Amino acid sequence: MSESEVALLSRMWEQHMRAPFPPHLRGREIHGEDMVLLDGDIAGCVVSSLSGPLDEKRRKVLFLCLAAIEKVLPSIDDEDGASEYYKHLRDMAALAVELGNAEAR
């Protein structure tokens, strides 16, 4: 894992922490995906990846979350910046997976 990639993920995490969760998505499911849970699962894995290599369980969670987020993104409206919020989550998850894959080599 390169320091610049970790720094990028750290900056992305800081941006995410400042972004409000889109209120209209609280308690809502899209295509069977709980939007709050999806946010929380990705956030937990990203925080873990900032502390060190992800274990296999968290890597699997991130892969599942990436598949879920790709499934729901086309159906997320842009009210309250929701689509940008979830695109940012997707990008953080993808970077965390990438970092984990680099460390697994």
Backbone as ProteinMPNN parsed JSONL, in Angstrom:
{"seq_chain_A": "MSESEVALLSRMWEQHMRAPFPPHLRGREIHGEDMVLLDGDIAGCVVSSLSGPLDEKRRKVLFLCLAAIEKVLPSIDDEDGASEYYKHLRDMAALAVELGNAEAR", "coords_chain_A": {"N_chain_A": [[0.863, -1.171, 0.0], [0.704, 2.077, -0.953], [1.883, 5.109, 0.461], [0.748, 7.42, -0.556], [-1.714, 6.532, -1.548], [-2.973, 5.722, 0.787], [-3.082, 8.189, 2.05], [-4.795, 9.515, 0.276], [-7.158, 7.992, 0.626], [-7.601, 8.59, 3.279], [-8.105, 11.372, 3.14], [-10.419, 11.275, 1.594], [-12.065, 9.972, 3.4], [-12.237, 11.893, 5.44], [-13.632, 13.893, 4.039], [-16.001, 12.528, 3.621], [-16.935, 12.256, 6.235], [-17.687, 14.832, 6.792], [-19.844, 15.191, 5.178], [-23.337, 15.347, 5.088], [-25.644, 12.705, 5.758], [-27.963, 11.748, 3.291], [-31.111, 12.777, 4.084], [-33.605, 11.792, 3.129], [-33.126, 9.178, 2.548], [-32.933, 7.72, 4.833], [-33.914, 4.846, 6.543], [-34.761, 3.681, 4.224], [-35.022, 1.331, 1.562], [-33.478, 0.325, -1.432], [-33.859, -1.564, -4.214], [-33.762, -3.784, -2.523], [-31.657, -3.191, -0.853], [-30.597, -1.843, 2.137], [-30.164, 1.452, 2.715], [-28.888, 2.922, 4.761], [-27.511, 0.906, 6.111], [-25.797, 0.034, 4.088], [-24.169, 2.296, 3.805], [-23.03, 2.312, 6.407], [-21.684, -0.181, 6.503], [-19.717, 0.114, 4.513], [-18.367, 2.353, 5.541], [-17.344, 1.335, 7.977], [-15.52, -0.599, 7.046], [-13.769, 0.991, 5.576], [-12.649, 2.616, 7.588], [-11.339, 0.6, 9.01], [-9.474, -0.189, 7.075], [-7.858, 2.015, 7.015], [-6.46, 1.7, 9.288], [-4.86, -0.452, 8.931], [-4.009, -3.514, 7.14], [-6.82, -5.068, 5.569], [-8.807, -7.728, 6.832], [-9.826, -10.94, 5.535], [-12.616, -11.209, 5.79], [-13.596, -8.54, 5.914], [-12.747, -7.628, 3.437], [-14.36, -9.179, 1.766], [-16.849, -8.177, 2.529], [-16.619, -5.567, 1.549], [-16.464, -6.091, -1.231], [-19.033, -7.139, -1.653], [-20.509, -4.884, -0.933], [-19.681, -3.086, -2.91], [-20.812, -4.279, -5.173], [-23.495, -4.03, -4.466], [-23.803, -1.241, -4.317], [-23.341, -0.465, -6.934], [-25.567, -1.581, -8.059], [-27.669, -0.068, -6.944], [-27.101, 2.624, -7.46], [-28.021, 3.722, -10.048], [-30.689, 4.157, -9.427], [-30.84, 6.035, -7.475], [-31.918, 9.174, -6.61], [-31.047, 12.654, -7.082], [-31.689, 14.208, -4.962], [-30.897, 16.128, -2.131], [-28.194, 15.737, -2.658], [-27.755, 13.011, -2.868], [-26.952, 11.067, -4.833], [-24.312, 11.828, -5.374], [-23.224, 11.489, -2.83], [-23.359, 8.684, -2.501], [-21.805, 7.888, -4.677], [-19.353, 8.812, -3.858], [-18.991, 7.164, -1.619], [-18.825, 4.708, -2.972], [-16.423, 5.113, -4.387], [-14.59, 5.334, -2.286], [-14.816, 2.76, -1.179], [-13.92, 1.204, -3.321], [-11.244, 2.057, -3.509], [-10.295, 1.234, -0.993], [-10.546, -1.542, -1.292], [-8.748, -1.909, -3.386], [-6.366, -1.14, -2.114], [-6.245, -3.159, -0.213], [-5.981, -5.403, -1.879], [-3.487, -4.902, -2.967], [-1.889, -5.219, -0.737], [-2.265, -7.878, -0.209], [-0.794, -9.204, -2.044]], "CA_chain_A": [[0.0, 0.0, 0.0], [1.54, 3.271, -1.003], [1.48, 6.162, 1.399], [-0.128, 8.376, -1.231], [-3.051, 5.947, -1.625], [-3.532, 5.801, 2.136], [-3.393, 9.605, 2.267], [-5.991, 9.808, -0.519], [-8.302, 7.393, 1.307], [-7.804, 9.375, 4.501], [-8.769, 12.622, 2.739], [-11.783, 10.933, 1.181], [-12.804, 9.671, 4.621], [-12.513, 13.177, 6.091], [-14.707, 14.523, 3.268], [-17.229, 11.772, 3.882], [-17.383, 12.551, 7.597], [-18.297, 16.168, 6.782], [-21.04, 15.178, 4.32], [-24.527, 14.837, 5.783], [-26.346, 11.598, 5.127], [-29.198, 12.239, 2.664], [-32.201, 12.44, 5.012], [-34.713, 11.043, 2.53], [-32.75, 7.77, 2.399], [-32.992, 7.035, 6.135], [-34.969, 3.855, 6.621], [-35.222, 3.324, 2.873], [-34.345, 0.291, 0.803], [-33.537, 0.416, -2.885], [-33.524, -2.883, -4.769], [-33.475, -4.697, -1.424], [-30.47, -2.75, -0.106], [-30.828, -0.824, 3.157], [-29.205, 2.504, 2.374], [-28.091, 3.258, 5.939], [-26.619, -0.221, 6.358], [-24.767, 0.07, 3.057], [-23.264, 3.366, 4.233], [-22.311, 1.882, 7.607], [-20.763, -1.28, 6.189], [-18.564, 0.674, 3.799], [-17.631, 3.216, 6.471], [-16.594, 0.497, 8.905], [-14.397, -1.219, 6.349], [-12.806, 2.047, 5.222], [-11.928, 2.95, 8.817], [-10.429, -0.517, 9.285], [-8.377, -0.184, 6.108], [-6.942, 3.108, 7.373], [-5.677, 1.241, 10.443], [-3.972, -1.541, 8.525], [-4.573, -4.408, 6.121], [-8.139, -5.636, 5.829], [-8.892, -9.177, 6.877], [-10.609, -11.499, 4.433], [-14.034, -10.933, 6.011], [-13.893, -7.163, 5.519], [-12.583, -7.524, 1.978], [-15.576, -9.746, 1.175], [-17.917, -7.207, 2.773], [-16.455, -4.463, 0.59], [-16.852, -6.561, -2.57], [-20.496, -7.196, -1.67], [-20.997, -3.499, -0.917], [-19.453, -2.495, -4.236], [-21.839, -4.817, -6.064], [-24.772, -3.435, -4.06], [-23.848, 0.184, -4.64], [-23.489, -0.366, -8.387], [-26.953, -1.938, -8.361], [-28.616, 0.966, -6.515], [-26.755, 3.98, -7.936], [-28.896, 4.279, -11.085], [-32.022, 4.458, -8.887], [-30.751, 7.077, -6.454], [-32.129, 10.515, -7.153], [-30.015, 13.58, -6.622], [-32.194, 15.009, -3.852], [-29.943, 16.264, -1.024], [-26.875, 15.268, -3.071], [-27.69, 11.584, -2.566], [-26.159, 10.288, -5.786], [-22.895, 12.149, -5.139], [-22.868, 10.867, -1.554], [-23.126, 7.259, -2.717], [-20.657, 7.745, -5.587], [-18.169, 8.991, -3.014], [-18.874, 5.912, -0.869], [-18.326, 3.702, -3.906], [-15.021, 5.377, -4.686], [-13.812, 4.962, -1.094], [-14.813, 1.296, -1.075], [-13.049, 0.685, -4.384], [-9.859, 2.34, -3.118], [-9.964, 0.353, 0.134], [-10.339, -2.889, -1.869], [-7.487, -1.846, -4.13], [-5.277, -1.153, -1.137], [-6.216, -4.505, 0.364], [-5.455, -6.316, -2.881], [-2.041, -4.631, -3.088], [-1.235, -5.786, 0.444], [-2.411, -9.334, -0.241], [0.172, -9.77, -3.021]], "C_chain_A": [[0.903, 1.224, 0.0], [0.989, 4.323, -0.049], [0.529, 7.155, 0.737], [-1.557, 7.835, -1.347], [-3.736, 5.982, -0.264], [-3.922, 7.238, 2.44], [-4.649, 10.0, 1.501], [-7.233, 9.243, 0.169], [-8.621, 8.16, 2.589], [-8.512, 10.698, 4.197], [-10.213, 12.362, 2.33], [-12.649, 10.648, 2.402], [-13.172, 10.966, 5.346], [-13.646, 13.914, 5.365], [-16.037, 13.839, 3.564], [-17.8, 12.112, 5.258], [-18.043, 13.934, 7.684], [-19.606, 16.209, 5.991], [-22.233, 14.632, 5.102], [-25.148, 13.672, 5.005], [-27.645, 12.145, 4.515], [-30.429, 11.822, 3.481], [-33.319, 11.604, 4.4], [-34.381, 9.565, 2.312], [-32.712, 7.019, 3.734], [-34.182, 6.085, 6.139], [-35.486, 3.384, 5.274], [-34.372, 2.203, 2.287], [-34.523, 0.576, -0.682], [-33.042, -0.926, -3.413], [-33.089, -3.857, -3.675], [-32.262, -4.325, -0.583], [-30.864, -1.64, 0.857], [-29.752, 0.241, 2.995], [-28.333, 2.92, 3.559], [-27.077, 2.142, 6.22], [-25.48, -0.254, 5.34], [-23.712, 1.123, 3.388], [-22.401, 2.904, 5.411], [-21.31, 0.775, 7.343], [-19.511, -0.765, 5.486], [-17.722, 1.517, 4.747], [-16.778, 2.395, 7.431], [-15.369, -0.133, 8.267], [-13.336, -0.198, 5.967], [-11.986, 2.433, 6.454], [-10.922, 1.849, 9.155], [-9.235, -0.492, 8.342], [-7.387, 0.944, 6.388], [-6.046, 2.721, 8.549], [-4.699, 0.129, 10.082], [-4.663, -2.43, 7.512], [-5.936, -4.967, 6.534], [-8.044, -7.156, 5.912], [-9.813, -9.65, 5.749], [-12.101, -11.187, 4.571], [-14.401, -9.527, 5.54], [-13.714, -6.949, 4.021], [-13.822, -8.064, 1.275], [-16.755, -8.796, 1.35], [-17.82, -6.063, 1.772], [-16.827, -4.873, -0.825], [-18.371, -6.627, -2.692], [-21.094, -5.79, -1.705], [-20.805, -2.823, -2.264], [-20.493, -2.995, -5.232], [-23.193, -4.171, -5.753], [-24.87, -1.985, -4.497], [-23.975, 0.395, -6.151], [-24.927, -0.674, -8.797], [-27.904, -0.786, -8.046], [-28.336, 2.351, -7.092], [-27.676, 4.511, -9.038], [-30.282, 4.688, -10.57], [-32.016, 5.542, -7.818], [-30.943, 8.431, -7.117], [-31.065, 11.449, -6.589], [-30.525, 14.515, -5.533], [-31.181, 14.978, -2.713], [-28.546, 15.754, -1.386], [-26.674, 13.777, -2.876], [-26.824, 10.8, -3.546], [-24.671, 10.568, -5.615], [-22.391, 11.503, -3.842], [-22.51, 9.391, -1.765], [-22.025, 6.996, -3.739], [-19.364, 7.884, -4.803], [-17.925, 7.729, -2.17], [-18.293, 4.811, -1.752], [-16.837, 3.879, -4.172], [-14.122, 5.042, -3.501], [-13.711, 3.452, -0.968], [-13.868, 0.689, -2.106], [-11.577, 0.908, -4.036], [-9.429, 1.439, -1.958], [-9.734, -1.079, -0.35], [-9.017, -2.938, -2.604], [-6.288, -1.899, -3.2], [-5.137, -2.534, -0.519], [-5.65, -5.525, -0.607], [-3.945, -6.127, -3.047], [-1.29, -5.261, -1.916], [-1.284, -7.304, 0.436], [-1.402, -9.995, -1.176], [1.462, -10.156, -2.364]], "O_chain_A": [[1.764, 1.372, 0.867], [-0.214, 4.399, 0.201], [-0.384, 7.672, 1.381], [-2.513, 8.605, -1.253], [-4.936, 6.241, -0.173], [-4.978, 7.483, 3.024], [-5.481, 10.744, 2.021], [-8.246, 9.933, 0.284], [-9.788, 8.349, 2.932], [-9.421, 11.095, 4.926], [-11.115, 13.127, 2.672], [-13.819, 11.029, 2.445], [-14.301, 11.114, 5.813], [-14.521, 14.494, 6.009], [-17.064, 14.496, 3.736], [-19.014, 12.239, 5.416], [-18.871, 14.169, 8.565], [-20.385, 17.153, 6.121], [-22.14, 13.566, 5.71], [-25.17, 13.661, 3.775], [-28.348, 12.924, 5.158], [-30.748, 10.635, 3.554], [-33.921, 10.786, 5.094], [-35.255, 8.784, 1.934], [-32.483, 5.809, 3.756], [-35.302, 6.46, 5.791], [-36.541, 2.753, 5.198], [-33.161, 2.144, 2.496], [-35.586, 1.013, -1.123], [-31.937, -1.361, -3.091], [-32.168, -4.651, -3.868], [-31.881, -5.077, 0.314], [-31.401, -0.614, 0.441], [-28.562, -0.048, 3.125], [-27.158, 3.239, 3.375], [-25.918, 2.417, 6.53], [-24.335, -0.536, 5.692], [-22.513, 0.874, 3.267], [-21.184, 3.087, 5.405], [-20.209, 0.786, 7.893], [-18.392, -1.155, 5.819], [-16.497, 1.406, 4.755], [-15.617, 2.727, 7.671], [-14.303, -0.192, 8.879], [-12.141, -0.488, 6.028], [-10.764, 2.561, 6.371], [-9.789, 2.135, 9.541], [-8.107, -0.747, 8.762], [-6.211, 0.841, 6.038], [-5.004, 3.337, 8.776], [-3.803, -0.186, 10.864], [-5.775, -2.135, 7.073], [-6.163, -5.294, 7.698], [-7.301, -7.788, 5.161], [-10.487, -8.849, 5.101], [-12.774, -10.93, 3.573], [-15.401, -9.344, 4.847], [-14.449, -6.175, 3.409], [-14.287, -7.476, 0.299], [-17.564, -8.626, 0.438], [-18.83, -5.64, 1.21], [-17.441, -4.092, -1.551], [-18.934, -6.221, -3.709], [-22.065, -5.538, -2.419], [-21.67, -2.069, -2.711], [-20.998, -2.221, -6.045], [-23.941, -3.811, -6.662], [-25.91, -1.551, -4.992], [-24.643, 1.329, -6.594], [-25.444, -0.104, -9.759], [-28.849, -0.547, -8.798], [-29.251, 3.168, -7.201], [-28.083, 5.671, -8.964], [-30.971, 5.481, -11.212], [-33.072, 5.924, -7.312], [-30.232, 8.79, -8.055], [-30.283, 11.065, -5.72], [-29.87, 15.506, -5.211], [-30.664, 13.915, -2.37], [-27.788, 15.375, -0.494], [-25.539, 13.321, -2.732], [-26.038, 9.951, -3.125], [-23.855, 9.651, -5.7], [-21.257, 11.029, -3.779], [-21.489, 8.912, -1.271], [-21.367, 5.957, -3.665], [-18.395, 7.165, -5.05], [-16.786, 7.285, -2.028], [-17.392, 4.078, -1.342], [-16.082, 2.907, -4.182], [-13.02, 4.525, -3.683], [-12.638, 2.922, -0.681], [-13.108, -0.229, -1.798], [-10.753, 0.019, -4.254], [-8.305, 0.937, -1.954], [-8.825, -1.756, 0.13], [-8.254, -3.893, -2.465], [-5.316, -2.609, -3.459], [-4.023, -3.021, -0.325], [-4.913, -6.423, -0.199], [-3.214, -7.098, -3.246], [-0.184, -5.775, -2.086], [-0.417, -7.949, 1.025], [-1.184, -11.205, -1.107], [2.374, -10.643, -3.032]]}, "name": "protein", "num_of_chains": 1, "seq": "MSESEVALLSRMWEQHMRAPFPPHLRGREIHGEDMVLLDGDIAGCVVSSLSGPLDEKRRKVLFLCLAAIEKVLPSIDDEDGASEYYKHLRDMAALAVELGNAEAR"}
